[in-house]
Structure formats: C-alpha cells, structure tokens
Amino acid sequence: MWNHEPDRYDCPFCRLLRGAYDERNAATDIVLREGGATARIAPKWWPANEGAVLVIPDSHVENLYDISPEEGHAVWDMTRRVAIAMRNSYDCQGISTRQHNEPAGNQDVWHLHVHVFPRYVGDNLYGRHDEVRWASIGERASYAARLRAALEAPSSGRPVDNFGG
C-alpha cells in the first residue's frame, strides 16, 4: 500500500539470502536462519556500537505495513533471541532496537529489517549518524561468531540454515 521500492529493485538482503555475496553481504555475516527469519551482522557500523545486527524476514517484504502476522512473529521472536545473545556475549550494558518505514521514517533498504544495537553508557548512538562507516568482512565475522556461539548456532563460512529451507 505505502511502497517506495523502485522498479526492478535489486534487494541486497534478498541477494544475501540467495547466496550472492560481496563486500557488504558475506556468508559469514549470517548469524542465524530459522523459521522464516534471518539475523545477520550489519555491514554499517556506528562508532561505539560495533557488531549491530539486522533481523529480516526471509521473504521479500518492503515494510511493516506489508508483513504477515506469521512473518512478523518470526522476525520479532528472532530479534528477542539476538538481543539476549548480544547482551550475554558483547559485554554491553543494554540493547536498542529500531525499525524504519518509508523515506520519511529513514528506511533506506526496501526490505523490512529490525536493527539490534549493543548499547553502552554514553555511547550517543542517536547523535552520531554522520559518523557511520562500512565494516570489513573480517570485523563483521568476529561478531557473528560470538553471536552464533551464544545462540548455539552452527559455525561455518556458509549461511546458517536451521530450518532446512
């Protein structure tokens, strides 16, 4: 209904889920894949909040308005699991989640995603948007390994697929 995806949009999240990798979408970014949702280490990092995660539905859904209740449960259930694993394995002092819809809501990828940020006292996450950077595959891989261990998910260089699909 309220969609902004351009014609012939080449969705980076769908490419990742199909196994088409590049410097911003590596197989090692995937932390957990099950029940219709995937958690992956975000390639874009804020200065004091390294290792943030994006949780996405496995089907291409542009925004919150379009997601089915079943897909929504899969995404939010996984978001909770990732937040707990992050809190246990990153030595952070809290967690923030964000989910954006439409350009006015700061959505910049036309596939629904929930940001899960590790938080630290005084990190000023919301005041440092101009300091964002692209993290390397190696930087992201170490955080993904920590989360996979905390979630007791398989570890490999390939996408984690715990539901056989």
N, C-alpha and C positions, 0 to 999 in steps of 0.2 A: 504494500500500500504506500508506504513512505520509503521509497527506494532511491538510491543515488548511484548505484553501480553503473558504470559506463557500458555501452555495448561492447561485446567481446572482451570483457574484463578478464585478465589473466590473474586469478586469485593466488597470491603467494602461499596461503595456508593450504589450499587445495593442491598446489604443486608439491608442497611438503608431504602431504598425506598420500600422494601418488608416488612418492619416491623420487621426485625431480629435485635434486639438491644443487645449491650454490652457496656463496659465502654467507648468506643470511638465512638459509634453510639447510641445515646439515642433519644427517641421520642421527648424530649424537645429541642433537637438541631435544629429541623426543624423550620425555621422562616417563610417561605412562599413556597407554592407549587401551581403553576398555569401555564397554557399554555405550558406545556412540559418541564418546568424547575423547579428546587428546589433550595432554598437558605437554607443553614444550617450553624450553628456556627461551626467553625473549631475546632477539638479537639487538634490540635498542636498550641501552642502559643509562640510568641516571647516576650521577657521581657517587652517592653514598648508598645506593640501593641495588648493587650488583646482584645478578642471579635471579631477577624477576622472572615470573612465569606467565605464559598466556595459556588459558584453557579455552578450547574451541570445540564446537560440535563437529563431528566427522562429516556430516552432510553440509553442503554449501547453503548457509542461511545468512542473509545480509545483516539482520539486526534483531533486536529484542522483540519487535512487533511481529516478526515472521516465524519465530521459533515455536515448535510444538511443545506442549507440556512435557512430553517424554524426553525430548532433546534438552529442554531446559533443566529438567531434573538431573540428567546425566552430566551436564556442564556444571551445575551448582554443587552437586554431590562431589564431583572431582575437585572443584575449587576448594571445598572444605578439606578434603583429604590432603591436597597440596599445601594448603595453609598450615595444617598441623605438622606435616613433614618438614616444611620450611622452618617453622618455629622451633622444631626439635633439632634440626641439622645445621642451621645457619648461625646460631647464637645471636639471633636478632631479638629485639625487645617487644615486637608487635608485628602485625600484618595489616596491610591495607589492600582493598580490592577496588577496582574501577571497571566500569563497562560503559562505553560511549556509543551513542546512536546519532546518525546523521551528521553532516558537516558542522552544524551549529552546536552539536554535542561533542565535537572534537573527534569523531570517528574518522580514521584515515586509512583503514583497510576494510573493504566491503565484504567482510566475513565476520560474523559475531565473534567476539573474544572478550574474555574477562582477564584483566591484569591482576596478578597477585604479587604484591611488593613486600619484601622484607623491610621492616621499619626499625629505626634506631632513634633514640632520643636526640633531638636537634638536627636530624638529617635534612630538614627543609625540602622534602620531596616535591611539594606542590609549588615551591618558589624557584625551582631550578630547571624548568623546562628548556631554557635556552642552552643548557649545558649537556644535553643528551648526546650520546655517542653510540656508534655501532661497535659492538663487542666482537672479538675474533672467535672463530670456531673453537679454538683451544680454551679460551676463557670460559666460554659457554659450557664446554664439555665437562669441566671440573665441577661446575654447579649441578649439572644434570646427573652426574654420577652420585653426588651427595644425596640428591633427592631420590634417585632410584633406590639407593641403599636404605634410606629412611622409609620408603614406601614398600620395600622388599620386592621391587620390580626387577625383572631380568636386566642384565647389563650386557650390551653388545654395541657394535658400531651401526647396527641396523635399527629401524624403528621398533619400538616395543609394542607388541600386539598381544594383549592378554585376553582377547575375546575371540580369537580365531577368525577374524574377518578382515 
